[in-house]
Structures are given as C-alpha cells and as structure tokens.
C-alpha cells in the first residue's frame, strides 16, 4: 500500500480552505481513499466554515476569503 500527500479544497459560502490529507493507494477498487481521520478533518473544516467559525477552520486548514471580481466588457 502506498501513501501520498494531497491538498483537498473545501468551499462554503464566501470561504475556501486548503486541507492537507493523505491518500492511500492499494489494489482494491476503493483506491485511492482517505483515512477516517482525514475524512473527519474535511467535515470539521466544512462545518466550521458553515458556522462562520474561521478560527476553528484555520486550526485544520489554510482558509481564504473569496470575493467577486468585477469584469467590465
């Protein structure tokens, strides 16, 4: 079984977060997959962003504020 580091992105409302996770590769049909802990971490970040608790999300991920860009034609 192999492991590799990846970044998963979570988007909620006007925030986005980069979450570092580890993907596991093996010969099963489920490959590649996350550990249970990393899946919970993604859920925790998403829940914190939904609540607007940026401090809690920032403990687990890199959090960014999104803003629209005006384009003139």
C-alpha positions, -999 to +999 in steps of 0.1 A: +000+000+000+013+034-009+006+068+006+007+103-009+001+138+003-026+158-014-045+190-009-083+189-009-104+220-013-135+229+007-158+257-004-185+271+018-202+304+011-175+331+008-147+310+022-125+283+008-100+261+026-070+240+016-068+209+037-037+186+037-047+150+035-031+117+029-044+094+001-039+056+004-033+035-028-037-002-030-051-028-053-087-026-042-115-009-062-118+018-035-083+031-042-073+059-037-090+067-004-087+089+026-082+078+062-112+081+085-093+109+104-088+129+072-124+125+062-135+138+096-110+167+092-126+177+059-160+175+076-148+196+105-134+223+083-167+224+062-188+226+094-166+254+108-168+274+076-206+269+075-209+283+111-186+312+102-160+299+128-129+308+108-106+304+138-116+267+142-113+261+104-078+278+104-066+253+130-071+225+105-066+242+071-055+273+052-086+295+049-092+320+022-119+346+018-134+348-017-147+379-033-163+385-067-142+402-094-159+428-114-153+424-152-161+453-175-169+445-210 
